[in-house]
Amino acid sequence: MLMRHKIATAGLTLFASVLATGITVSAFAQEKIGQITVEEVRLKARQIPVETFFKRPEFAGMILSPKGNRLAAIVPFKGRDNLVVIDLAKRTRNLITSFDSRDVANFQWINNERLLLRVADGREVSGAANYRGQYAINWDGTEVRDLTVINKRTVSMDMIQRSFDDSPEIIVTMNERTRDNLDVYKLDTKTARFKLLTFDSPGEVNSWVVDWNGVPRVATRTEVGGFSQSIWIKSDASSKWEKIGTGSQGDELIVPISFDFDNKTIYVASNVGRDKSAIYKYDITTKKLGDLVFEHPLIDVNGGLILNREDKKLLGIAYSAEMPSVKWFDPALEALQKQLDATLKGKINSISFGGDQRKKMLVYSYSPRDPGEYIFYDAENPGLEPIVKTQPWLNAALMSERKFIKYTARDGMEIPAWVTIPVGSNGKNLPLVVNIHGGPWVRGYSGVEWGSRPEAQFLASRGYLVLEPEPRASNGFGRKLLNAGQRQYGLSMQDDITDGVQYLIKEGMADKNKVCLFGASYGGYATLMGLAKEPDMFKCGVATVALVDLETYITINYADYSDRFGGADDPYFKKWVGDLKTEKQKLKDASPNYLASRIKAPIMLSMGSDDRRVPLIQGEKMRDALRANGKSVDWKVYLGEGHGFNKDENRLDFYNRAEKFLATNLD
């Protein structure tokens, strides 16, 4: 339910005294360990309970209101994530939701008085939320409007343009007309009345861009079969739709992001004629790419624009390469960033604004070793005012160093990765855990991995060197790396992971006799496949919600991907995984459940009873195959869980089991 609820601040430091002269070092300077030995640091880190790492953050996702006089954030309450609003003038905070069976997954300010929030029942292992509805609510908890059902239809909506005045109306995308496709509406969040703005939609649209007048003028349409997408534009509000391009994942694409303030130019992400996407301007009159705005040599840059409607200019672009950063185009903000970085040394200091005003700012100061703190900055009264630490129970002095590396696979492909080196160690000859991301067509890792699953820091605290690779088929590092993974399940995609292990062994960082694979979803698949393909290299495997049988990948009709794929003839599956008709043996040879006899290492295999992405039968096939071949398997099904374990008790149970399993096999 939703409610207004004041909560006590016992145990929390909410607002330290204002530091009013210049930019001064934060009152939340990180705790120190004191005069103790490196060995004692190592032991203290190892003694941190599992629960301490995976406890819900005290504050998360904090956002300033448009006028900069309020803050909203996600906080734990009743074992769920709820929403709190802080009044900066009165230094008070109100808990305005009290969900006990849902989480507030994300929220946005509609105007300075009102917020839109989306609720979810947990998240998948990829981090994607399982949305269960949306609400609008005033900052003080009044005038609640349930927007989950619109016109007698359960809908999913996203706000794409907030109100620029005190109006409760917003521009949203919503699947009110059809289940799978989106239209654009003007929605009154107090009355739930809405107006369709895309009656002349080009059809089967999955994303929209509106101009600064709220007119939908760019559409991305799903083509027949769902394999490719086309981009459509309107030169002005009264023009007809024109198609400007078609492509699919891995192709050269121009992806619209936002209109510039002339309403004639679009900022786009484009990889046309290049490996990695960069930000360009696109002229909708000439239908041609214009000036290059920003590029990065390591990653695809496909968003992160910081636009200011009042100044009518692009202030900067946020991106995450080796570490998160911002390219500022505004000289004043660039200077402020340098001041912050000089004051809050060794931290990533992320600046955000409330709406278009630039006088009041929120700084999120964090690092790979520090979950961070929120700090308030007022340009009219310069100084840093600490608000709250996100996870004050974690001491950064006991956290581990995290480094970006690149290594070369056996065929010459360059593989990006992150390595976390246990605190208190010399970084040499360490037991290694390879944490493999899901997807696989995603970017799995970045320079900072906090949130609800800080797995690298947890594993490193137990003394393990942690490798988190982005093997071929991973997204975000250019088309070359992505496309090299086509139809390479169990082949070069798998070899990239093995080659990362060999690299760390050669560098003297990893003990070749103590290596374990660890992953969920596709990462669970790669864990099991690695144990079968290299049975003498790995000592154990922790596989979670793991795909095991490629033959039935898209033929189980109760899996959610059966809605997206078109069976054996699906062109997307053929391009990225294989052809079920002509390559049946190849897919069978790359399916771990058929290779159980080759596996020597013990396995911890965990599944969710209600998983529709990788149904329980997949895990059962692997369990049965292992047992039939006399193999060791620590098997557990978490009841009521889907593609990832989200209930606090289940998440903690899983990591406690993993800790004991790894200690048994690697220590």
Disulfide bonds with the S-S distance in Angstrom:
Cys516-Cys540 2.44
